[in-house]
């Protein structure tokens, strides 16, 4: 059986090998591109375009479940410094605790008034810590609201972060939470019900 076609476009097999496979900021990546004609010799002298992108890979360590190592860029929080293989190491870290404040104003839009909330940050604690295995820092929030713990290498521009919320009776300020357009404060619990204490 013979098939006859007027024109068959070239069919190529392209393979890409990048090195190194893991890179840090400001490092160089080299890519080796090999193109072969499926029915013939290597595809030499061809014009080509390349789009190259890097994606951040989430890091996790089996020995430390529940720890957050994602880059973003509370009381009794635990921190740990690990090598890329997940082994504990000694490192100096800048630990910052930030309180999220909401400045809410009532604005007139046409013939009606709406609430507009804008987020502001207040640094409550910033210190360098020597991390060796699991380390802890104690922090007692003075007001209800949203807080963020940031950990970074000294002088670094990116950090890992973890949010937490603090709630208490009689210590909620007017700027502790965002106000929606209906003037309501929305609180979401992390459990369906709680036991006393």
TORMAR-632582 format. One record per atom (N, C-alpha, C): residue number from 0; residue in three letters; atom name; z, x, y. Coordinates in steps of 0.02 Angstrom, whole numbers, plus 50000, padded with zeros to 5 digits. Example, Ala and Ser with C-alpha at 12.3 -4.5 7.8 and 13.67 -1.06 7.14 Angstrom:
2
ATOM seq type atom    up  east north
ATOM   0  ALA    N 50390 50660 49716
ATOM   0  ALA   CA 50390 50615 49775
ATOM   0  ALA    C 50390 50660 49835
ATOM   1  SER    N 50354 50642 49888
ATOM   1  SER   CA 50357 50684 49947
ATOM   1  SER    C 50394 50645 50002
This chain:
197
ATOM seq type atom    up  east north
ATOM   0  UNK    N 50000 50042 49941
ATOM   0  UNK   CA 50000 50000 50000
ATOM   0  UNK    C 50000 50044 50062
ATOM   1  UNK    N 49956 50029 50108
ATOM   1  UNK   CA 49949 50069 50169
ATOM   1  UNK    C 49958 50024 50229
ATOM   2  UNK    N 50000 50046 50277
ATOM   2  UNK   CA 50010 50010 50340
ATOM   2  UNK    C 49975 50048 50395
ATOM   3  UNK    N 49938 50012 50436
ATOM   3  UNK   CA 49902 50043 50492
ATOM   3  UNK    C 49928 50013 50557
ATOM   4  UNK    N 49950 50056 50603
ATOM   4  UNK   CA 49973 50033 50668
ATOM   4  UNK    C 49933 50070 50721
ATOM   5  UNK    N 49920 50035 50777
ATOM   5  UNK   CA 49881 50067 50829
ATOM   5  UNK    C 49921 50124 50862
ATOM   6  UNK    N 49987 50112 50872
ATOM   6  UNK   CA 50027 50163 50906
ATOM   6  UNK    C 50099 50160 50881
ATOM   7  UNK    N 50126 50217 50864
ATOM   7  UNK   CA 50196 50221 50845
ATOM   7  UNK    C 50231 50268 50894
ATOM   8  UNK    N 50278 50243 50934
ATOM   8  UNK   CA 50313 50288 50981
ATOM   8  UNK    C 50354 50340 50943
ATOM   9  UNK    N 50364 50396 50975
ATOM   9  UNK   CA 50404 50449 50943
ATOM   9  UNK    C 50474 50424 50927
ATOM  10  UNK    N 50496 50441 50868
ATOM  10  UNK   CA 50564 50424 50849
ATOM  10  UNK    C 50604 50489 50845
ATOM  11  UNK    N 50659 50490 50882
ATOM  11  UNK   CA 50699 50550 50886
ATOM  11  UNK    C 50769 50539 50858
ATOM  12  UNK    N 50796 50592 50831
ATOM  12  UNK   CA 50866 50592 50811
ATOM  12  UNK    C 50902 50641 50858
ATOM  13  UNK    N 50952 50616 50894
ATOM  13  UNK   CA 50988 50657 50943
ATOM  13  UNK    C 51061 50662 50922
ATOM  14  UNK    N 51086 50723 50919
ATOM  14  UNK   CA 51157 50734 50904
ATOM  14  UNK    C 51188 50773 50962
ATOM  15  UNK    N 51250 50756 50978
ATOM  15  UNK   CA 51286 50788 51032
ATOM  15  UNK    C 51352 50815 51005
ATOM  16  UNK    N 51366 50878 51020
ATOM  16  UNK   CA 51430 50909 51001
ATOM  16  UNK    C 51461 50938 51064
ATOM  17  UNK    N 51520 50912 51083
ATOM  17  UNK   CA 51554 50935 51143
ATOM  17  UNK    C 51612 50980 51124
ATOM  18  UNK    N 51623 51031 51165
ATOM  18  UNK   CA 51679 51077 51152
ATOM  18  UNK    C 51708 51098 51220
ATOM  19  UNK    N 51774 51098 51226
ATOM  19  UNK   CA 51822 51075 51176
ATOM  19  UNK    C 51826 50999 51174
ATOM  20  UNK    N 51855 50972 51121
ATOM  20  UNK   CA 51859 50899 51115
ATOM  20  UNK    C 51918 50871 51155
ATOM  21  UNK    N 51966 50913 51172
ATOM  21  UNK   CA 52022 50892 51214
ATOM  21  UNK    C 52023 50936 51276
ATOM  22  UNK    N 52024 50904 51335
ATOM  22  UNK   CA 52022 50942 51397
ATOM  22  UNK    C 52078 50919 51444
ATOM  23  UNK    N 52095 50963 51490
ATOM  23  UNK   CA 52143 50949 51542
ATOM  23  UNK    C 52106 50947 51609
ATOM  24  UNK    N 52138 50920 51662
ATOM  24  UNK   CA 52104 50919 51727
ATOM  24  UNK    C 52081 50988 51748
ATOM  25  UNK    N 52021 50991 51777
ATOM  25  UNK   CA 51988 51051 51804
ATOM  25  UNK    C 51960 51097 51750
ATOM  26  UNK    N 51964 51078 51686
ATOM  26  UNK   CA 51933 51118 51633
ATOM  26  UNK    C 51860 51099 51625
ATOM  27  UNK    N 51821 51145 51595
ATOM  27  UNK   CA 51749 51135 51586
ATOM  27  UNK    C 51734 51113 51515
ATOM  28  UNK    N 51687 51067 51509
ATOM  28  UNK   CA 51665 51043 51443
ATOM  28  UNK    C 51592 51064 51433
ATOM  29  UNK    N 51577 51095 51377
ATOM  29  UNK   CA 51509 51113 51359
ATOM  29  UNK    C 51484 51066 51305
ATOM  30  UNK    N 51423 51041 51314
ATOM  30  UNK   CA 51394 50996 51265
ATOM  30  UNK    C 51329 51027 51237
ATOM  31  UNK    N 51323 51027 51172
ATOM  31  UNK   CA 51262 51051 51139
ATOM  31  UNK    C 51224 50990 51114
ATOM  32  UNK    N 51163 50982 51139
ATOM  32  UNK   CA 51121 50925 51122
ATOM  32  UNK    C 51063 50948 51079
ATOM  33  UNK    N 51054 50918 51021
ATOM  33  UNK   CA 50999 50935 50976
ATOM  33  UNK    C 50956 50873 50965
ATOM  34  UNK    N 50891 50880 50978
ATOM  34  UNK   CA 50845 50824 50968
ATOM  34  UNK    C 50793 50844 50916
ATOM  35  UNK    N 50782 50801 50867
ATOM  35  UNK   CA 50733 50814 50814
ATOM  35  UNK    C 50685 50755 50809
ATOM  36  UNK    N 50621 50771 50800
ATOM  36  UNK   CA 50573 50719 50782
ATOM  36  UNK    C 50587 50697 50711
ATOM  37  UNK    N 50590 50632 50699
ATOM  37  UNK   CA 50605 50609 50631
ATOM  37  UNK    C 50549 50628 50582
ATOM  38  UNK    N 50489 50635 50608
ATOM  38  UNK   CA 50433 50653 50564
ATOM  38  UNK    C 50400 50717 50589
ATOM  39  UNK    N 50441 50769 50598
ATOM  39  UNK   CA 50411 50830 50622
ATOM  39  UNK    C 50462 50881 50643
ATOM  40  UNK    N 50441 50929 50685
ATOM  40  UNK   CA 50484 50985 50705
ATOM  40  UNK    C 50534 50963 50759
ATOM  41  UNK    N 50578 51009 50779
ATOM  41  UNK   CA 50623 50994 50835
ATOM  41  UNK    C 50585 50972 50897
ATOM  42  UNK    N 50615 50926 50934
ATOM  42  UNK   CA 50582 50898 50993
ATOM  42  UNK    C 50593 50945 51052
ATOM  43  UNK    N 50550 50995 51057
ATOM  43  UNK   CA 50557 51046 51110
ATOM  43  UNK    C 50518 51025 51172
ATOM  44  UNK    N 50543 51045 51230
ATOM  44  UNK   CA 50508 51033 51293
ATOM  44  UNK    C 50509 50961 51316
ATOM  45  UNK    N 50552 50919 51291
ATOM  45  UNK   CA 50555 50848 51312
ATOM  45  UNK    C 50598 50841 51375
ATOM  46  UNK    N 50580 50792 51416
ATOM  46  UNK   CA 50621 50775 51473
ATOM  46  UNK    C 50677 50729 51450
ATOM  47  UNK    N 50735 50736 51480
ATOM  47  UNK   CA 50791 50694 51458
ATOM  47  UNK    C 50839 50683 51516
ATOM  48  UNK    N 50879 50631 51510
ATOM  48  UNK   CA 50933 50617 51557
ATOM  48  UNK    C 50998 50612 51517
ATOM  49  UNK    N 51052 50634 51548
ATOM  49  UNK   CA 51116 50634 51514
ATOM  49  UNK    C 51168 50598 51557
ATOM  50  UNK    N 51205 50553 51525
ATOM  50  UNK   CA 51264 50523 51557
ATOM  50  UNK    C 51324 50545 51516
ATOM  51  UNK    N 51373 50574 51549
ATOM  51  UNK   CA 51430 50602 51513
ATOM  51  UNK    C 51494 50573 51543
ATOM  52  UNK    N 51539 50549 51501
ATOM  52  UNK   CA 51601 50521 51526
ATOM  52  UNK    C 51660 50543 51482
ATOM  53  UNK    N 51718 50546 51513
ATOM  53  UNK   CA 51779 50563 51477
ATOM  53  UNK    C 51825 50502 51478
ATOM  54  UNK    N 51860 50492 51424
ATOM  54  UNK   CA 51907 50436 51420
ATOM  54  UNK    C 51976 50463 51402
ATOM  55  UNK    N 52026 50435 51435
ATOM  55  UNK   CA 52095 50455 51419
ATOM  55  UNK    C 52115 50425 51352
ATOM  56  UNK    N 52146 50466 51311
ATOM  56  UNK   CA 52170 50443 51246
ATOM  56  UNK    C 52245 50433 51249
ATOM  57  UNK    N 52267 50375 51226
ATOM  57  UNK   CA 52339 50361 51227
ATOM  57  UNK    C 52375 50407 51178
ATOM  58  UNK    N 52429 50436 51202
ATOM  58  UNK   CA 52468 50481 51160
ATOM  58  UNK    C 52529 50445 51134
ATOM  59  UNK    N 52544 50454 51071
ATOM  59  UNK   CA 52604 50425 51042
ATOM  59  UNK    C 52630 50473 50989
ATOM  60  UNK    N 52695 50471 50978
ATOM  60  UNK   CA 52727 50513 50927
ATOM  60  UNK    C 52766 50468 50879
ATOM  61  UNK    N 52755 50477 50814
ATOM  61  UNK   CA 52788 50434 50765
ATOM  61  UNK    C 52864 50439 50769
ATOM  62  UNK    N 52889 50498 50786
ATOM  62  UNK   CA 52962 50507 50789
ATOM  62  UNK    C 52993 50474 50851
ATOM  63  UNK    N 52952 50451 50898
ATOM  63  UNK   CA 52978 50422 50960
ATOM  63  UNK    C 52944 50354 50974
ATOM  64  UNK    N 52955 50305 50931
ATOM  64  UNK   CA 52926 50239 50944
ATOM  64  UNK    C 52958 50207 51005
ATOM  65  UNK    N 52919 50171 51043
ATOM  65  UNK   CA 52945 50138 51103
ATOM  65  UNK    C 52943 50181 51165
ATOM  66  UNK    N 52925 50245 51159
ATOM  66  UNK   CA 52919 50288 51217
ATOM  66  UNK    C 52849 50280 51247
ATOM  67  UNK    N 52845 50281 51313
ATOM  67  UNK   CA 52782 50272 51348
ATOM  67  UNK    C 52758 50340 51374
ATOM  68  UNK    N 52699 50361 51352
ATOM  68  UNK   CA 52670 50424 51374
ATOM  68  UNK    C 52606 50413 51414
ATOM  69  UNK    N 52592 50351 51432
ATOM  69  UNK   CA 52530 50336 51468
ATOM  69  UNK    C 52537 50359 51541
ATOM  70  UNK    N 52482 50386 51569
ATOM  70  UNK   CA 52481 50409 51639
ATOM  70  UNK    C 52457 50351 51684
ATOM  71  UNK    N 52486 50344 51736
ATOM  71  UNK   CA 52471 50300 51791
ATOM  71  UNK    C 52445 50340 51851
ATOM  72  UNK    N 52402 50376 51763
ATOM  72  UNK   CA 52439 50419 51860
ATOM  72  UNK    C 52467 50401 51815
ATOM  73  UNK    N 53301 50145 51772
ATOM  73  UNK   CA 53349 50096 51747
ATOM  73  UNK    C 53410 50128 51720
ATOM  74  UNK    N 53443 50089 51701
ATOM  74  UNK   CA 53507 50113 51677
ATOM  74  UNK    C 53499 50139 51605
ATOM  75  UNK    N 53524 50200 51595
ATOM  75  UNK   CA 53523 50227 51527
ATOM  75  UNK    C 53455 50242 51500
ATOM  76  UNK    N 53406 50259 51542
ATOM  76  UNK   CA 53339 50274 51518
ATOM  76  UNK    C 53339 50341 51482
ATOM  77  UNK    N 53299 50346 51428
ATOM  77  UNK   CA 53293 50409 51390
ATOM  77  UNK    C 53224 50438 51401
ATOM  78  UNK    N 53221 50505 51408
ATOM  78  UNK   CA 53158 50540 51418
ATOM  78  UNK    C 53154 50596 51367
ATOM  79  UNK    N 53093 50614 51350
ATOM  79  UNK   CA 53083 50669 51303
ATOM  79  UNK    C 53020 50706 51322
ATOM  80  UNK    N 53022 50773 51317
ATOM  80  UNK   CA 52963 50815 51329
ATOM  80  UNK    C 52936 50836 51261
ATOM  81  UNK    N 52871 50821 51250
ATOM  81  UNK   CA 52839 50837 51186
ATOM  81  UNK    C 52778 50880 51196
ATOM  82  UNK    N 52762 50920 51146
ATOM  82  UNK   CA 52699 50956 51145
ATOM  82  UNK    C 52643 50907 51124
ATOM  83  UNK    N 52579 50926 51132
ATOM  83  UNK   CA 52525 50882 51110
ATOM  83  UNK    C 52528 50864 51037
ATOM  84  UNK    N 52564 50903 50997
ATOM  84  UNK   CA 52570 50886 50925
ATOM  84  UNK    C 52630 50841 50911
ATOM  85  UNK    N 52667 50822 50964
ATOM  85  UNK   CA 52723 50776 50956
ATOM  85  UNK    C 52789 50809 50941
ATOM  86  UNK    N 52793 50875 50951
ATOM  86  UNK   CA 52856 50911 50938
ATOM  86  UNK    C 52896 50918 51003
ATOM  87  UNK    N 52962 50911 51000
ATOM  87  UNK   CA 53003 50919 51061
ATOM  87  UNK    C 52996 50989 51090
ATOM  88  UNK    N 52999 50993 51156
ATOM  88  UNK   CA 52995 51058 51190
ATOM  88  UNK    C 53039 51055 51251
ATOM  89  UNK    N 53051 51113 51281
ATOM  89  UNK   CA 53091 51117 51342
ATOM  89  UNK    C 53044 51118 51401
ATOM  90  UNK    N 53057 51075 51451
ATOM  90  UNK   CA 53014 51071 51509
ATOM  90  UNK    C 53053 51046 51569
ATOM  91  UNK    N 53030 51064 51628
ATOM  91  UNK   CA 53060 51039 51690
ATOM  91  UNK    C 53018 50980 51714
ATOM  92  UNK    N 53052 50926 51732
ATOM  92  UNK   CA 53017 50866 51754
ATOM  92  UNK    C 53047 50841 51819
ATOM  93  UNK    N 53004 50812 51860
ATOM  93  UNK   CA 53026 50778 51921
ATOM  93  UNK    C 53033 50704 51904
ATOM  94  UNK    N 53094 50678 51909
ATOM  94  UNK   CA 53108 50608 51893
ATOM  94  UNK    C 53120 50570 51958
ATOM  95  UNK    N 53083 50516 51967
ATOM  95  UNK   CA 53088 50475 52027
ATOM  95  UNK    C 53098 50403 52008
ATOM  96  UNK    N 53145 50370 52041
ATOM  96  UNK   CA 53155 50298 52031
ATOM  96  UNK    C 53138 50263 52096
ATOM  97  UNK    N 53093 50215 52090
ATOM  97  UNK   CA 53066 50180 52149
ATOM  97  UNK    C 53083 50106 52143
ATOM  98  UNK    N 53104 50076 52198
ATOM  98  UNK   CA 53115 50004 52201
ATOM  98  UNK    C 53055 49972 52236
ATOM  99  UNK    N 53029 49918 52206
ATOM  99  UNK   CA 52973 49882 52236
ATOM  99  UNK    C 53000 49827 52280
ATOM 100  UNK    N 52981 49829 52343
ATOM 100  UNK   CA 53003 49779 52392
ATOM 100  UNK    C 52944 49736 52413
ATOM 101  UNK    N 52957 49674 52428
ATOM 101  UNK   CA 52904 49628 52450
ATOM 101  UNK    C 52919 49606 52521
ATOM 102  UNK    N 52873 49622 52566
ATOM 102  UNK   CA 52878 49598 52635
ATOM 102  UNK    C 52835 49535 52640
ATOM 103  UNK    N 52867 49478 52649
ATOM 103  UNK   CA 52832 49414 52648
ATOM 103  UNK    C 52833 49383 52717
ATOM 104  UNK    N 52774 49362 52740
ATOM 104  UNK   CA 52768 49329 52804
ATOM 104  UNK    C 52733 49262 52795
ATOM 105  UNK    N 52748 49216 52839
ATOM 105  UNK   CA 52715 49151 52838
ATOM 105  UNK    C 52658 49153 52888
ATOM 106  UNK    N 52597 49147 52863
ATOM 106  UNK   CA 52538 49153 52905
ATOM 106  UNK    C 52505 49085 52914
ATOM 107  UNK    N 52475 49076 52971
ATOM 107  UNK   CA 52438 49014 52984
ATOM 107  UNK    C 52365 49026 52967
ATOM 108  UNK    N 52338 48984 52924
ATOM 108  UNK   CA 52267 48986 52907
ATOM 108  UNK    C 52237 48918 52922
ATOM 109  UNK    N 52203 48914 52978
ATOM 109  UNK   CA 52176 48849 52999
ATOM 109  UNK    C 52232 48802 53019
ATOM 110  UNK    N 52236 48745 52985
ATOM 110  UNK   CA 52288 48696 53001
ATOM 110  UNK    C 52345 48697 52951
ATOM 111  UNK    N 52351 48750 52912
ATOM 111  UNK   CA 52407 48754 52864
ATOM 111  UNK    C 52438 48823 52864
ATOM 112  UNK    N 52497 48828 52835
ATOM 112  UNK   CA 52533 48891 52832
ATOM 112  UNK    C 52538 48914 52759
ATOM 113  UNK    N 52529 48979 52748
ATOM 113  UNK   CA 52534 49006 52680
ATOM 113  UNK    C 52578 49069 52682
ATOM 114  UNK    N 52610 49084 52626
ATOM 114  UNK   CA 52649 49145 52620
ATOM 114  UNK    C 52604 49202 52597
ATOM 115  UNK    N 52614 49260 52627
ATOM 115  UNK   CA 52576 49319 52609
ATOM 115  UNK    C 52626 49376 52595
ATOM 116  UNK    N 52627 49400 52532
ATOM 116  UNK   CA 52674 49453 52513
ATOM 116  UNK    C 52637 49519 52505
ATOM 117  UNK    N 52666 49572 52533
ATOM 117  UNK   CA 52638 49639 52526
ATOM 117  UNK    C 52692 49685 52497
ATOM 118  UNK    N 52671 49725 52448
ATOM 118  UNK   CA 52719 49768 52413
ATOM 118  UNK    C 52732 49832 52452
ATOM 119  UNK    N 52795 49852 52453
ATOM 119  UNK   CA 52816 49915 52484
ATOM 119  UNK    C 52862 49951 52434
ATOM 120  UNK    N 52861 50017 52436
ATOM 120  UNK   CA 52902 50056 52389
ATOM 120  UNK    C 52957 50093 52426
ATOM 121  UNK    N 53016 50095 52394
ATOM 121  UNK   CA 53073 50132 52421
ATOM 121  UNK    C 53098 50179 52367
ATOM 122  UNK    N 53098 50244 52382
ATOM 122  UNK   CA 53122 50294 52334
ATOM 122  UNK    C 53198 50295 52335
ATOM 123  UNK    N 53229 50280 52278
ATOM 123  UNK   CA 53302 50278 52273
ATOM 123  UNK    C 53331 50341 52243
ATOM 124  UNK    N 53293 50375 52201
ATOM 124  UNK   CA 53318 50435 52168
ATOM 124  UNK    C 53259 50481 52154
ATOM 125  UNK    N 53267 50545 52169
ATOM 125  UNK   CA 53215 50594 52154
ATOM 125  UNK    C 53249 50660 52138
ATOM 126  UNK    N 53243 50683 52077
ATOM 126  UNK   CA 53277 50745 52057
ATOM 126  UNK    C 53238 50780 52002
ATOM 127  UNK    N 53246 50845 51998
ATOM 127  UNK   CA 53217 50884 51944
ATOM 127  UNK    C 53266 50887 51887
ATOM 128  UNK    N 53240 50880 51826
ATOM 128  UNK   CA 53282 50881 51766
ATOM 128  UNK    C 53252 50930 51716
ATOM 129  UNK    N 53296 50964 51681
ATOM 129  UNK   CA 53275 51007 51625
ATOM 129  UNK    C 53277 50964 51562
ATOM 130  UNK    N 53219 50950 51534
ATOM 130  UNK   CA 53215 50908 51474
ATOM 130  UNK    C 53214 50953 51412
ATOM 131  UNK    N 53259 50940 51367
ATOM 131  UNK   CA 53262 50977 51304
ATOM 131  UNK    C 53277 50926 51249
ATOM 132  UNK    N 53225 50907 51213
ATOM 132  UNK   CA 53234 50851 51166
ATOM 132  UNK    C 53241 50787 51206
ATOM 133  UNK    N 53282 50741 51182
ATOM 133  UNK   CA 53293 50678 51217
ATOM 133  UNK    C 53344 50689 51272
ATOM 134  UNK    N 53325 50671 51334
ATOM 134  UNK   CA 53370 50676 51392
ATOM 134  UNK    C 53379 50608 51422
ATOM 135  UNK    N 53435 50597 51456
ATOM 135  UNK   CA 53450 50532 51486
ATOM 135  UNK    C 53467 50540 51559
ATOM 136  UNK    N 53455 50486 51596
ATOM 136  UNK   CA 53475 50482 51665
ATOM 136  UNK    C 53505 50413 51676
ATOM 137  UNK    N 53560 50411 51711
ATOM 137  UNK   CA 53593 50347 51725
ATOM 137  UNK    C 53578 50324 51796
ATOM 138  UNK    N 53564 50260 51803
ATOM 138  UNK   CA 53549 50231 51868
ATOM 138  UNK    C 53573 50159 51868
ATOM 139  UNK    N 53609 50141 51920
ATOM 139  UNK   CA 53635 50073 51926
ATOM 139  UNK    C 53602 50039 51986
ATOM 140  UNK    N 53558 49990 51974
ATOM 140  UNK   CA 53525 49955 52029
ATOM 140  UNK    C 53576 49917 52071
ATOM 141  UNK    N 53568 49920 52136
ATOM 141  UNK   CA 53612 49883 52181
ATOM 141  UNK    C 53587 49812 52195
ATOM 142  UNK    N 53522 49801 52185
ATOM 142  UNK   CA 53493 49736 52199
ATOM 142  UNK    C 53448 49714 52141
ATOM 143  UNK    N 53441 49649 52134
ATOM 143  UNK   CA 53393 49623 52086
ATOM 143  UNK    C 53323 49641 52110
ATOM 144  UNK    N 53277 49647 52063
ATOM 144  UNK   CA 53208 49661 52082
ATOM 144  UNK    C 53172 49703 52031
ATOM 145  UNK    N 53115 49729 52053
ATOM 145  UNK   CA 53070 49769 52010
ATOM 145  UNK    C 53079 49843 52027
ATOM 146  UNK    N 53086 49883 51975
ATOM 146  UNK   CA 53095 49955 51983
ATOM 146  UNK    C 53045 49992 51939
ATOM 147  UNK    N 53034 50055 51956
ATOM 147  UNK   CA 52988 50097 51917
ATOM 147  UNK    C 53017 50167 51910
ATOM 148  UNK    N 53016 50193 51849
ATOM 148  UNK   CA 53036 50262 51837
ATOM 148  UNK    C 52973 50303 51829
ATOM 149  UNK    N 52967 50357 51867
ATOM 149  UNK   CA 52908 50401 51864
ATOM 149  UNK    C 52930 50471 51843
ATOM 150  UNK    N 52894 50500 51797
ATOM 150  UNK   CA 52909 50567 51773
ATOM 150  UNK    C 52845 50609 51777
ATOM 151  UNK    N 52852 50668 51807
ATOM 151  UNK   CA 52793 50712 51814
ATOM 151  UNK    C 52816 50784 51813
ATOM 152  UNK    N 52769 50828 51802
ATOM 152  UNK   CA 52783 50899 51811
ATOM 152  UNK    C 52792 50912 51885
ATOM 153  UNK    N 52837 50958 51904
ATOM 153  UNK   CA 52844 50974 51975
ATOM 153  UNK    C 52777 50994 52006
ATOM 154  UNK    N 52763 50967 52064
ATOM 154  UNK   CA 52702 50980 52102
ATOM 154  UNK    C 52641 50947 52072
ATOM 155  UNK    N 52648 50907 52020
ATOM 155  UNK   CA 52590 50872 51990
ATOM 155  UNK    C 52572 50811 52033
ATOM 156  UNK    N 52510 50789 52027
ATOM 156  UNK   CA 52487 50730 52064
ATOM 156  UNK    C 52486 50667 52021
ATOM 157  UNK    N 52492 50674 51956
ATOM 157  UNK   CA 52492 50616 51911
ATOM 157  UNK    C 52559 50613 51875
ATOM 158  UNK    N 52575 50554 51850
ATOM 158  UNK   CA 52640 50544 51819
ATOM 158  UNK    C 52636 50490 51766
ATOM 159  UNK    N 52687 50487 51723
ATOM 159  UNK   CA 52695 50431 51677
ATOM 159  UNK    C 52747 50386 51708
ATOM 160  UNK    N 52741 50320 51695
ATOM 160  UNK   CA 52785 50273 51728
ATOM 160  UNK    C 52805 50217 51681
ATOM 161  UNK    N 52863 50189 51694
ATOM 161  UNK   CA 52888 50133 51655
ATOM 161  UNK    C 52923 50086 51704
ATOM 162  UNK    N 52904 50021 51700
ATOM 162  UNK   CA 52934 49970 51743
ATOM 162  UNK    C 52995 49941 51710
ATOM 163  UNK    N 53042 49917 51750
ATOM 163  UNK   CA 53096 49876 51724
ATOM 163  UNK    C 53120 49830 51781
ATOM 164  UNK    N 53151 49776 51761
ATOM 164  UNK   CA 53177 49727 51808
ATOM 164  UNK    C 53253 49724 51804
ATOM 165  UNK    N 53285 49714 51860
ATOM 165  UNK   CA 53358 49706 51862
ATOM 165  UNK    C 53373 49637 51892
ATOM 166  UNK    N 53419 49602 51861
ATOM 166  UNK   CA 53439 49536 51885
ATOM 166  UNK    C 53515 49532 51888
ATOM 167  UNK    N 53541 49500 51939
ATOM 167  UNK   CA 53613 49491 51944
ATOM 167  UNK    C 53629 49433 51990
ATOM 168  UNK    N 53688 49407 51983
ATOM 168  UNK   CA 53709 49350 52024
ATOM 168  UNK    C 53735 49376 52090
ATOM 169  UNK    N 53707 49351 52145
ATOM 169  UNK   CA 53731 49368 52211
ATOM 169  UNK    C 53706 49433 52239
ATOM 170  UNK    N 53660 49467 52205
ATOM 170  UNK   CA 53635 49530 52231
ATOM 170  UNK    C 53559 49530 52239
ATOM 171  UNK    N 53531 49471 52248
ATOM 171  UNK   CA 53459 49465 52257
ATOM 171  UNK    C 53443 49460 52332
ATOM 172  UNK    N 53406 49507 52357
ATOM 172  UNK   CA 53386 49507 52427
ATOM 172  UNK    C 53323 49466 52436
ATOM 173  UNK    N 53308 49449 52498
ATOM 173  UNK   CA 53249 49409 52513
ATOM 173  UNK    C 53184 49443 52497
ATOM 174  UNK    N 53185 49509 52492
ATOM 174  UNK   CA 53123 49546 52477
ATOM 174  UNK    C 53123 49576 52407
ATOM 175  UNK    N 53163 49548 52362
ATOM 175  UNK   CA 53167 49575 52294
ATOM 175  UNK    C 53106 49557 52252
ATOM 176  UNK    N 53075 49499 52265
ATOM 176  UNK   CA 53020 49476 52224
ATOM 176  UNK    C 52964 49449 52268
ATOM 177  UNK    N 52905 49447 52239
ATOM 177  UNK   CA 52847 49420 52274
ATOM 177  UNK    C 52854 49345 52281
ATOM 178  UNK    N 52831 49319 52337
ATOM 178  UNK   CA 52832 49247 52349
ATOM 178  UNK    C 52761 49221 52343
ATOM 179  UNK    N 52751 49168 52304
ATOM 179  UNK   CA 52683 49141 52298
ATOM 179  UNK    C 52670 49092 52355
ATOM 180  UNK    N 52610 49065 52357
ATOM 180  UNK   CA 52589 49022 52412
ATOM 180  UNK    C 52630 48958 52418
ATOM 181  UNK    N 52662 48937 52364
ATOM 181  UNK   CA 52702 48877 52366
ATOM 181  UNK    C 52775 48893 52384
ATOM 182  UNK    N 52790 48957 52397
ATOM 182  UNK   CA 52857 48975 52416
ATOM 182  UNK    C 52905 48977 52357
ATOM 183  UNK    N 52880 48987 52296
ATOM 183  UNK   CA 52922 48990 52237
ATOM 183  UNK    C 52928 49062 52212
ATOM 184  UNK    N 52984 49077 52183
ATOM 184  UNK   CA 52994 49141 52150
ATOM 184  UNK    C 52987 49130 52075
ATOM 185  UNK    N 52943 49166 52042
ATOM 185  UNK   CA 52930 49158 51971
ATOM 185  UNK    C 52968 49212 51933
ATOM 186  UNK    N 53010 49192 51886
ATOM 186  UNK   CA 53048 49238 51844
ATOM 186  UNK    C 53029 49226 51772
ATOM 187  UNK    N 53008 49278 51737
ATOM 187  UNK   CA 52991 49274 51667
ATOM 187  UNK    C 53041 49313 51626
ATOM 188  UNK    N 53071 49280 51577
ATOM 188  UNK   CA 53120 49313 51534
ATOM 188  UNK    C 53084 49349 51478
ATOM 189  UNK    N 53114 49403 51452
ATOM 189  UNK   CA 53083 49441 51398
ATOM 189  UNK    C 53105 49415 51330
ATOM 190  UNK    N 53149 49365 51327
ATOM 190  UNK   CA 53171 49335 51264
ATOM 190  UNK    C 53172 49259 51273
ATOM 191  UNK    N 53163 49221 51218
ATOM 191  UNK   CA 53165 49148 51224
ATOM 191  UNK    C 53234 49122 51240
ATOM 192  UNK    N 53288 49156 51217
ATOM 192  UNK   CA 53356 49136 51233
ATOM 192  UNK    C 53403 49195 51227
ATOM 193  UNK    N 53461 49189 51258
ATOM 193  UNK   CA 53509 49244 51260
ATOM 193  UNK    C 53577 49219 51237
ATOM 194  UNK    N 53616 49264 51207
ATOM 194  UNK   CA 53685 49250 51189
ATOM 194  UNK    C 53730 49273 51247
ATOM 195  UNK    N 53789 49244 51255
ATOM 195  UNK   CA 53834 49265 51309
ATOM 195  UNK    C 53848 49340 51304
ATOM 196  UNK    N 53846 49373 51362
ATOM 196  UNK   CA 53860 49445 51364
ATOM 196  UNK    C 53800 49488 51350
